[in-house]
Amino acid sequence: MRTTRRKLLAGAGAIGATAYLSKYGIRGAKAQEPVRIGGQGALSGAHADYGRQIQMGATLAIEEINEQGGILGRPVELNFLDEELRPDVATRNARVQVDDWGADFLVGVDSSGSALAMGPVLAELDRICVFTHAGTHRLTEELVAGQGIQQIFRASAPVYQESILAAHLFAQREDITRWANIGADYEYGHANWALFKQTLQQLRPDVEFVAEAWAPFHTIDFSGHVSSVLAANPHAVYSTPWGGEAVSLLRSALVMGAFNQLEAWWQAMGASVDVLEGISGQIDQFNGKLWATGRYIFNWSEEETRDLNAAFNAAFQERWGRFPNYSAECTYSAVYSLKQAAEAAGSTDTAEVIEAMEGMSVKTPAGVRNYRAEDHQAVYTVPAGRVAKLDDYPMPVVGEDLFIEDPKEYYRWPPFEALEY
């Protein structure tokens, strides 16, 4: 049936896909119904900008797609809910989106804990969710490759970006042999620190890990965390609190003189727009020692997709008056990935779209994404680098000493070995 549908669509010609499918009875009434995409992310609290950016990225993609004629000739609709960074809320949202609203596809999710909780629910609902922020490696390694939950895809780079890439970067720094950690005290932070230590120890057996301080969600005062790790005299700090918490942490570190004492500070996901905006006024005080990455940085793209990235940036800024965060780009690209897969399948049926997405390559603003068949993880390149103020941008960017590595070098590849932490 799938091959027949593709042939019919290829022959649709000027009458259009919707009319053609309706004429030949392939979709019947459904050919006229909208394609419904249910989104969710954090819309409240210190991390609310990420949910808003997910929503903005999805909205922009859907508006563009509808201007182009929709998906399979059908208009696209978005329903967006607040995840609250709570697994119980995220799973309830997924059920509401599918059972009550009739979502064909799901996108988004900020928290790694929420993503892991949603996995079994997606299999039950039989709906694809393309995750666009939650970074835990376990989502794709364990739930897809291990347990075979095929409805999970991820458009965003996982913790490999923050941990393994960082280890490869700092293995080259012979002046840094003592590391401390200020970690997010949940799945994301623990997985990152474990992978960073494991990789760096393999590359540099002389490196020591001298202190750890852990901060749960919604930490406000980081002064105790900073003072405790600085007391161990590290050469560098590895940090995973993100969003508004990252801004608070970095400001505390400045007040306490950390950037006079340290050789480097690695801020996982420090390329996030809200973090860069939050530290803009203090950028000179970091003494050129603040390093970061993101799952997309708006000021860089592969050569093959540079024009596409420029167009996306311009459209995003015109629509929303801001630069796009990585959560916005990842969701924008997830929606376009679903469009490409559905049109390749000639269907919005879950099983058929899964088959089309496995092994699919799609050009996106961040670069060419390749969705691995084994674990449904998108593989693409994002640099790390030093945070600096450049003349071309009104705020700091990850823009100096860029470290660009082929993702084949720093992604984990199946068969996956369990990570202990």
C-alpha positions as CSV (number, residue, x, y, z in Angstrom):
1,M,0.0,0.0,0.0
2,R,2.8,2.4,0.9
3,T,4.5,2.0,-2.6
4,T,1.2,2.4,-4.3
5,R,0.5,5.6,-2.3
6,R,3.8,7.0,-3.3
7,K,3.2,6.3,-6.9
8,L,-0.2,7.9,-6.7
9,L,1.2,11.0,-5.0
10,A,4.0,11.3,-7.6
11,G,1.3,11.4,-10.3
12,A,-1.0,13.9,-8.5
13,G,0.4,16.7,-10.6
14,A,-1.5,20.0,-10.7
15,I,-4.7,18.8,-8.9
16,G,-2.7,18.6,-5.6
17,A,-2.1,15.8,-3.1
18,T,-5.2,16.3,-1.1
19,A,-7.6,16.3,-4.0
20,Y,-5.8,13.3,-5.5
21,L,-5.9,11.3,-2.4
22,S,-9.6,12.1,-1.9
23,K,-10.4,11.3,-5.5
24,Y,-8.9,7.8,-5.2
25,G,-10.3,7.1,-1.8
26,I,-6.9,6.6,-0.1
27,R,-7.6,8.9,2.8
28,G,-11.3,9.6,2.6
29,A,-12.4,12.3,5.0
30,K,-9.1,12.3,6.8
31,A,-7.5,13.9,3.7
32,Q,-9.4,17.1,4.7
33,E,-8.6,17.0,8.4
34,P,-5.7,19.0,9.8
35,V,-2.4,17.3,10.9
36,R,-2.3,17.9,14.6
37,I,1.0,18.3,16.4
38,G,1.0,18.4,20.2
39,G,3.9,20.2,21.8
40,Q,5.0,20.7,25.4
41,G,7.9,22.3,27.3
42,A,8.5,24.3,30.4
43,L,6.3,27.4,30.3
44,S,6.7,28.4,34.0
45,G,9.5,28.8,36.5
46,A,13.2,29.6,36.0
47,H,13.4,27.5,32.8
48,A,10.3,28.9,31.1
49,D,12.2,30.4,28.2
50,Y,13.0,27.0,26.9
51,G,9.3,26.0,26.6
52,R,8.6,29.3,25.0
53,Q,11.4,28.8,22.5
54,I,10.1,25.3,21.7
55,Q,6.6,26.8,21.1
56,M,8.1,29.6,19.0
57,G,10.1,27.2,16.9
58,A,7.1,24.9,16.3
59,T,4.8,27.8,15.5
60,L,7.2,29.3,12.9
61,A,7.7,25.9,11.2
62,I,3.9,25.3,11.1
63,E,3.2,28.8,9.7
64,E,5.7,28.3,7.0
65,I,4.5,24.8,6.2
66,N,0.9,26.0,6.0
67,E,1.9,28.7,3.6
68,Q,3.5,26.0,1.4
69,G,0.3,23.9,1.4
70,G,0.6,21.9,4.6
71,I,1.6,18.3,5.0
72,L,0.1,16.0,2.3
73,G,-2.1,18.9,1.4
74,R,-3.6,19.1,4.9
75,P,-3.2,22.2,7.2
76,V,-1.2,21.7,10.3
77,E,-2.3,22.7,13.9
78,L,-0.4,23.1,17.1
79,N,-1.6,22.6,20.7
80,F,1.0,23.4,23.3
81,L,1.0,22.6,27.0
82,D,3.2,23.4,30.0
83,E,5.4,20.4,31.0
84,E,6.3,22.0,34.4
85,L,9.6,19.9,34.3
86,R,7.5,17.1,36.0
87,P,7.3,13.6,34.6
88,D,3.8,13.1,35.8
89,V,2.6,16.3,34.1
90,A,4.5,15.4,30.9
91,T,2.9,11.9,30.6
92,R,-0.5,13.4,31.4
93,N,0.0,16.0,28.7
94,A,0.9,13.3,26.1
95,R,-2.4,11.5,26.9
96,V,-4.4,14.6,26.7
97,Q,-2.8,15.6,23.4
98,V,-3.5,12.2,21.8
99,D,-6.7,11.0,23.5
100,D,-8.5,14.3,23.9
101,W,-7.2,16.5,21.2
102,G,-6.3,13.9,18.6
103,A,-2.6,14.7,18.0
104,D,-1.0,12.8,15.1
105,F,2.5,13.7,16.3
106,L,4.2,15.0,19.5
107,V,7.2,17.3,19.9
108,G,9.2,19.0,22.6
109,V,9.9,18.1,26.3
110,D,12.5,19.9,28.3
111,S,13.3,17.5,31.2
112,S,15.2,14.3,30.8
113,G,13.2,12.8,33.6
114,S,10.0,13.7,31.8
115,A,11.3,12.2,28.5
116,L,12.2,8.8,30.2
117,A,8.7,8.7,31.8
118,M,7.0,9.3,28.5
119,G,8.7,6.5,26.6
120,P,6.4,3.6,27.6
121,V,3.3,5.9,27.3
122,L,4.2,6.7,23.6
123,A,4.3,3.0,22.8
124,E,0.8,2.7,24.4
125,L,-0.5,5.7,22.6
126,D,1.3,4.7,19.4
127,R,2.3,8.2,18.6
128,I,5.7,9.5,17.5
129,C,7.3,12.1,19.8
130,V,10.3,13.9,18.4
131,F,12.2,15.1,21.5
132,T,13.8,18.5,21.1
133,H,15.6,19.3,24.3
134,A,15.7,16.5,26.9
135,G,19.3,15.3,26.7
136,T,19.7,12.0,28.6
137,H,21.5,9.3,26.5
138,R,19.1,6.8,28.1
139,L,16.2,8.0,26.0
140,T,17.5,6.7,22.8
141,E,20.1,4.1,24.0
142,E,17.9,2.3,26.5
143,L,14.3,3.0,25.4
144,V,14.7,2.8,21.6
145,A,17.8,0.6,21.0
146,G,17.4,-1.4,24.2
147,Q,13.6,-1.8,24.7
148,G,12.5,-1.2,21.1
149,I,10.1,1.7,21.7
150,Q,10.0,2.8,18.1
151,Q,7.8,5.9,18.7
152,I,10.7,7.8,20.2
153,F,12.9,10.1,18.0
154,R,15.2,12.9,19.0
155,A,16.2,15.9,16.8
156,S,18.5,17.4,19.4
157,A,22.0,16.4,20.3
158,P,22.1,14.4,23.6
159,V,24.5,14.7,26.5
160,Y,27.3,13.5,24.2
161,Q,27.5,17.2,23.1
162,E,28.2,18.6,26.6
163,S,30.3,15.8,27.9
164,I,32.3,13.8,25.3
165,L,32.9,16.8,23.1
166,A,34.0,18.8,26.1
167,A,36.4,16.0,27.1
168,H,37.9,16.0,23.7
169,L,38.4,19.7,23.8
170,F,39.9,19.9,27.2
171,A,42.2,16.9,26.8
172,Q,44.3,19.3,24.7
173,R,44.8,21.6,27.7
174,E,47.9,20.5,29.5
175,D,47.6,23.3,32.0
176,I,44.3,21.8,33.3
177,T,44.7,18.7,35.4
178,R,42.3,19.3,38.3
179,W,38.5,19.4,37.6
180,A,35.6,20.1,39.9
181,N,31.9,19.7,39.2
182,I,28.9,21.9,40.0
183,G,26.2,19.6,38.8
184,A,22.5,19.6,38.2
185,D,21.3,17.0,40.7
186,Y,19.1,14.9,38.5
187,E,19.5,12.6,35.4
188,Y,20.9,15.3,33.1
189,G,23.7,16.5,35.4
190,H,24.8,13.0,36.6
191,A,24.9,11.6,33.1
192,N,27.0,14.5,31.8
193,W,29.5,14.4,34.6
194,A,29.9,10.6,34.3
195,L,30.5,10.7,30.6
196,F,32.9,13.6,30.9
197,K,34.9,11.9,33.6
198,Q,35.0,8.6,31.7
199,T,36.1,10.1,28.5
200,L,38.7,12.5,29.9
201,Q,40.2,9.8,32.1
202,Q,40.7,7.7,29.0
203,L,42.4,10.5,27.1
204,R,44.3,12.0,30.0
205,P,45.0,9.6,32.9
206,D,46.9,12.3,34.7
207,V,43.7,14.4,35.3
208,E,42.2,14.5,38.8
209,F,38.5,15.1,39.8
210,V,38.8,16.9,43.1
211,A,35.3,18.1,44.1
212,E,31.6,17.8,43.4
213,A,28.7,20.0,44.4
214,W,25.1,19.1,43.4
215,A,22.2,21.5,42.9
216,P,18.6,20.3,42.5
217,F,16.0,22.0,40.3
218,H,15.1,25.5,41.4
219,T,18.3,26.3,43.3
220,I,18.5,30.0,43.8
221,D,21.7,30.6,45.8
222,F,24.8,28.9,44.4
223,S,27.4,30.6,46.7
224,G,27.8,27.5,48.8
225,H,28.4,25.3,45.7
226,V,31.0,27.7,44.3
227,S,32.9,28.1,47.6
228,S,33.0,24.4,48.3
229,V,34.5,23.5,44.9
230,L,36.9,26.4,44.8
231,A,38.3,25.3,48.2
232,A,39.6,22.1,46.5
233,N,41.8,24.3,44.2
234,P,40.6,23.0,40.8
235,H,42.1,24.3,37.6
236,A,38.6,24.2,35.9
237,V,34.9,23.7,36.7
238,Y,32.5,21.6,34.8
239,S,29.0,23.0,35.3
240,T,25.5,21.7,34.2
241,P,22.8,23.9,35.8
242,W,21.0,25.5,32.9
243,G,18.7,28.4,32.0
244,G,18.1,31.0,34.7
245,E,20.0,28.8,37.2
246,A,23.1,28.9,35.0
247,V,22.9,32.7,35.0
248,S,22.6,32.8,38.8
249,L,25.5,30.4,39.1
250,L,27.8,32.3,36.8
251,R,27.1,35.6,38.5
252,S,27.8,34.0,41.9
253,A,31.1,32.6,40.5
254,L,32.1,36.1,39.3
255,V,31.3,37.7,42.7
256,M,33.4,35.0,44.4
257,G,36.4,35.6,42.1
258,A,36.3,32.2,40.5
259,F,37.4,33.5,37.1
260,N,40.5,35.0,38.7
261,Q,41.4,31.6,40.2
262,L,40.4,29.2,37.5
263,E,41.9,28.5,34.1
264,A,38.6,27.6,32.5
265,W,34.9,27.1,33.2
266,W,32.8,24.8,31.1
267,Q,29.1,25.7,31.0
268,A,27.1,22.9,29.4
269,M,24.4,24.4,27.2
270,G,25.9,27.8,27.9
271,A,25.2,28.7,24.3
272,S,21.6,29.0,25.2
273,V,20.2,32.4,24.2
274,D,18.7,33.2,27.6
275,V,22.1,32.4,29.3
276,L,24.0,34.6,26.9
277,E,21.5,37.4,27.4
278,G,21.7,37.0,31.1
279,I,25.5,37.4,31.3
280,S,25.8,40.0,28.6
281,G,26.6,42.8,31.0
282,Q,29.4,40.9,32.7
283,I,31.1,39.3,29.7
284,D,34.4,41.1,30.2
285,Q,34.7,39.8,33.8
286,F,35.0,36.2,32.6
287,N,38.5,37.0,31.4
288,G,38.0,34.8,28.3
289,K,37.7,31.7,30.4
290,L,34.1,30.8,29.9
291,W,33.6,27.9,27.4
292,A,30.3,26.5,26.2
293,T,28.3,24.6,23.6
294,G,24.6,24.1,22.7
295,R,22.5,21.8,20.6
296,Y,22.5,24.6,18.0
297,I,24.3,27.9,18.0
298,F,22.6,30.5,15.9
299,N,25.9,32.1,14.7
300,W,27.2,28.8,13.0
301,S,26.0,26.2,10.6
302,E,27.6,23.7,8.2
303,E,28.5,25.2,4.9
304,E,25.8,23.1,3.2
305,T,23.1,24.6,5.3
306,R,24.5,28.1,5.9
307,D,21.9,29.9,3.7
308,L,19.1,27.9,5.3
309,N,20.3,28.9,8.8
310,A,20.5,32.6,7.7
311,A,16.9,32.4,6.4
312,F,15.7,30.7,9.6
313,N,17.4,33.4,11.8
314,A,15.9,36.2,9.8
315,A,12.4,34.7,9.9
316,F,12.6,33.9,13.6
317,Q,13.8,37.4,14.5
318,E,11.1,39.0,12.3
319,R,8.4,36.8,13.9
320,W,9.5,36.9,17.5
321,G,12.0,39.7,17.9
322,R,14.7,37.4,19.4
323,F,17.5,35.2,18.4
324,P,16.5,31.5,18.2
325,N,17.6,29.2,21.1
326,Y,18.7,25.6,20.4
327,S,15.3,24.4,21.7
328,A,13.6,26.6,19.1
329,E,15.8,25.4,16.2
330,C,15.5,21.7,17.3
331,T,11.7,21.9,17.4
332,Y,11.5,23.8,14.1
333,S,13.7,21.1,12.6
334,A,11.6,18.3,14.2
335,V,8.4,19.6,12.6
336,Y,10.1,19.8,9.2
337,S,11.5,16.3,9.8
338,L,7.9,15.0,10.4
339,K,6.8,16.7,7.3
340,Q,9.5,15.1,5.2
341,A,8.9,11.7,6.7
342,A,5.1,11.9,6.3
343,E,5.4,13.0,2.7
344,A,7.9,10.3,1.9
345,A,5.5,7.8,3.5
346,G,2.5,9.4,1.8
347,S,0.8,9.0,5.2
348,T,0.6,10.2,8.8
349,D,0.2,6.7,10.0
350,T,2.7,6.1,12.9
351,A,4.2,2.9,11.6
352,E,4.7,4.3,8.1
353,V,6.3,7.5,9.3
354,I,8.6,5.6,11.6
355,E,9.8,3.6,8.7
356,A,10.4,6.7,6.6
357,M,12.3,8.5,9.4
358,E,14.7,5.7,10.1
359,G,17.9,6.5,8.3
360,M,16.4,9.7,6.9
361,S,18.6,12.8,6.3
362,V,17.1,16.2,6.4
363,K,18.6,19.7,5.8
364,T,18.0,21.9,8.8
365,P,19.4,25.3,10.0
366,A,21.8,23.5,12.4
367,G,23.1,21.3,9.6
368,V,22.2,18.0,7.9
369,R,20.6,15.8,10.5
370,N,20.7,12.0,10.0
371,Y,18.3,9.9,12.0
372,R,20.0,6.7,13.0
373,A,17.8,3.6,12.5
374,E,19.2,1.8,15.5
375,D,18.2,4.4,18.1
376,H,16.3,7.2,16.3
377,Q,18.9,9.7,17.4
378,A,19.7,12.6,15.0
379,V,23.4,12.9,14.3
380,Y,24.7,16.4,13.3
381,T,27.5,18.8,14.1
382,V,27.6,21.6,16.6
383,P,30.8,23.3,17.7
384,A,32.0,24.2,21.2
385,G,34.0,27.3,21.9
386,R,34.8,30.3,24.0
387,V,32.0,32.8,24.9
388,A,32.9,36.2,23.6
389,K,31.4,39.5,22.5
390,L,31.7,39.9,18.7
391,D,30.9,43.0,16.7
392,D,28.3,41.2,14.6
393,Y,25.9,40.4,17.5
394,P,24.3,42.4,20.2
395,M,25.0,39.8,22.9
396,P,27.8,37.3,23.6
397,V,28.0,34.2,21.5
398,V,30.0,31.0,21.4
399,G,32.2,32.5,18.7
400,E,35.9,32.2,19.5
401,D,38.3,29.3,19.4
402,L,35.6,27.1,17.9
403,F,36.2,23.4,18.3
404,I,34.4,21.6,15.5
405,E,34.5,17.8,15.5
406,D,32.8,15.2,13.4
407,P,30.0,13.7,15.5
408,K,31.3,10.3,14.6
409,E,34.1,11.1,17.0
410,Y,32.0,12.1,20.0
411,Y,28.6,10.4,19.6
412,R,28.2,7.1,21.3
413,W,27.4,4.4,18.8
414,P,25.5,1.1,19.1
415,P,25.8,-1.4,20.6
416,F,25.8,0.8,23.7
417,E,27.6,0.0,26.9
418,A,25.9,0.9,30.1
419,L,27.1,4.0,31.9
420,E,27.6,3.8,35.6
421,Y,26.8,6.8,37.8
